[in-house]
Amino acid sequence: METLAFKETIPVRGSYDVIVAGGGVAGVAAALAARRSGKSVLLVEKTVLLGGLATIGLINYFVPMCNGRGTKIIYGMADELLELSIKYGYDSIPKEWREGEPGQGKTNVRYVTRYSPYIFALAMTDLLAREGITMLFDCIVANVVMDGTHCRGLIMESKSGREFYGAGMVVDTTGDADVLYRAGVPTVQGHNYFTYVGKTVTLESCKAAVEAQNIQKAFGGCSGGGANLYGGNHPEGMPFFTGTTVESVNDYLIKNQLLLFSKLKDQSRISRDVAMLPTMAQFRTTRRIDGDYTLTVADQYRHFDDSVGAICDFEQRDFLYEVPYRVLIRKDYDNIITAGRSASGDGYGWDLLRVIPPAILTGQAAGLAAAMALDGKQAISDICVPTLQQQMAASKVMIHFDDALIPQPGTDSSVADNNGHI
């Protein structure tokens, strides 16, 4: 490939204790945790709304936060953001959970909810503004300035041009490990299936919403590609999408949008409309850190000394995991940590980490760890994990699951119906 070298003088715009790159739910949690620990925080988001896949990606579904037997597993900031997601808009919390946790053995219904994606995005902006977090929208991380394996800060690109922001600690919640990759942190490439969903309204759905007096009923679904979580219905012969090159992103978007339009254009033009389309590519597993530990399905029911919280399987009842702190870091990179979709998981272990509640949990842990490392003037890999666990537990996070929740052999752990779009 032909290359071009040029020299550029970039203004230094400022510096922050913690810079969080990426404003999805993991980034929001990291920013809140660091700010509440007394740090100055800059949150950088490449689009114009917070929430990532959970809002502008239209994956507006808090997956199960319980074990499928009536016991809640995921707490902490995930609770706070779930409550925020439905505070000003609709919800679909099952009646069994409306009065709180039913208790072990009291129900097989799982604790989940839908919510209004755009209202949730606005509510997060309001929350972060009130917390004193600086936000930069419509701004991308153009490059990473490294001194060996230490990150001095990030070069941002926006309407103001390219500017440098210094950072004490950097949290990569881009979802694509963009900062990690450019910083030279070892990463692992993933792949994505042909899936693209939007939301429609029709005359019939509007009638149903009026009859039910529930605006949620007004929205239906539309799709381009219809592959499911495991690649079912991915077109035969179509290459998977990496999501980490401009060619891959545009190939995905153009193919999906043309397919969706082909389905829409023959429908009655005055009886339906497209209410929402994703304003980001709906990739799930693009690129992640090659962490000091990688979570896999073999870690089911395993306890970790460095667990930052217990999580549940969003597809199947009973299956429990703990998230080791090491999935967020790579030793020798002293001031870079990740969370959310770019945490270190392999196969379905990656899926377990990337969905909304675990992404928030790891974001909370990353923000707290960044603040602790600054306070202790130490590398992010050298923080006192028991202290981090105490801080997580102070917000009711379950650090270690109770072995009494492990089912007896032969227990039926049925698979939930998630419509293939989680």
Residue, then its C-alpha position, 0 to 999 in steps of 0.5 A: m500500500e502506498t503511504l504518505a508521511f507528513k508532520e502536524t502540529i496539534p494543539v494541547r486542549g487539556s488533560y483529565d484524570v480519566i479519559v473514557a473513549g466510547g459512550g456506550v453503557a460500559g463507558v457511561a458506567a466507567a465515567l460515573a464510577a471514576r467521577r464519583s471517586g473524585k476524578s476529573v473525567l472526559l467521556v468521548e463519543k463518536t456519535v451524538l447520543l450516549g448508549g451505543l448498541a443499547t440505544i442508537g444500535l436499537i438493542n434496547y433490551f436489558v437481558p436477564m439479571c437473574n438466574g431464572r429461578g427467582t434470584k437476582i445475580i447482577y446488581g450495582m450500577a447495572d441496577e441504577l442504569l436499568e432503573l434510569s432506562i425505564k424512569y421516563g419511558y416504557d418498560s416490560i418488567p414481568k409482573e413477577w418482578r415488579e415488587g422486587e426479587p421473588g426469591q429462589g424457587k418462586t418463579n422461572v420468569r426472568y428479570v428483563t425489560r425493554y425500554s425506549p432507546y432514545i429516552f434512555a440516551l437522553a436520560m444518561t446525558d442528563l445524569l452525566a451532566r449533573e455528575g460533572i462529567t465532561m462530554l465530547f460528542d461527534c468526536i473520535v479518537a484519531n490516535v493514541v500517544m504512547d511513551g513505550t507502554h504508557c499512554r500519555g493521552l489521546i488525539m481527538e478529531s472533531k469539528s475543531g480539528r485534531e486536538f490532544y488531551g492528556a490522560g492519567m488513565v484511559v478506559d477503552t469502551t469503544g466496543d471495538a478496542d480501537v484505543l487498545y489496538r492503536a496503543g499496541v495492546p495485544t488484541v483478538q479479532g472477532h467476526n460478525y453475522f449478517t444481522y440488521v434490525g430497525k423499528t417500524v410503525t403501522l396503522e395497525s400497530c398505532k391502533a393497538a397502542v391506542e387500544a392498550q394505552n401503551i406506546q410500546k405497542a406502536f413499534g414493530g420490527c424490520s430487518g435486513g439480514g436476519a442471522n441469529l446469535y449463533g450465525g443461523n440464517h447467515p447467507e451461505g457463502m457470504p464472508f463474515f464481517t470484521g467490523t474493524t475496517v472501513e471496507s467491512v463496515n460499509d459492506y455490512l451497512i450497504k448490503n443490509q440497507l439495500l436488503l431492508f429497502s427491497k423488503l419495504k418498497d413494495q409495501s403500502r407507502i401510506s400504511r407504514d413508516v420506518a420509525m427508527l434505524p440503527t445509527m451505528a453498525q450493529f456489530r457485537t464481537t469486533r475486536r477485544i483485548d487479549g487480556d491477562y485472563t480470557l473468560t470461557v464457558a468452561d469457567q461456569y460455576r468457577h470462583f475467581d479470587d479477583s472477581v469483580g462481580a457475578i453474572c448470569d447466562f442471558e440465554q440459559r437459566d442457572f448458569l453462573y459466572e464470575v468476571p475476573y479483573r484480569v479480563l479487563i487489563r494487560k500487564d505492562y500497559d500501566n494506565i489502560i483498561t477496557a470494559g464492555r464488548s472489548a473485555s477478554g472472552d472467547g466464544y460464548g464467553w465473549d457473548l456473556l461479557r458484551v451484553i448490557p448488564p455485564a458491560i455496565l458491571t465491567g465499566q463500573a469496575a474499570g472506572l473504580a480501578a482507574a481512580m484507585a490506580l491514580d490514588g495509589k500512583q501505581a499501575i492499573s494491574d497492580i491495584c489492590v483487588p480486595t479493595l476494588q471488590q469492597q468498593m463494588a460490594a458497597s453498591k451491592v454487587m455480588i462478588h462471588f455467587d453462592d454455591a447453593l445456587i448451583p443446580q443439581p445434576g439433571t436440572d433443566s436449564s431451558v433456553a430463553d427466546n431472545n429472538g436472535h438479536i441480542 
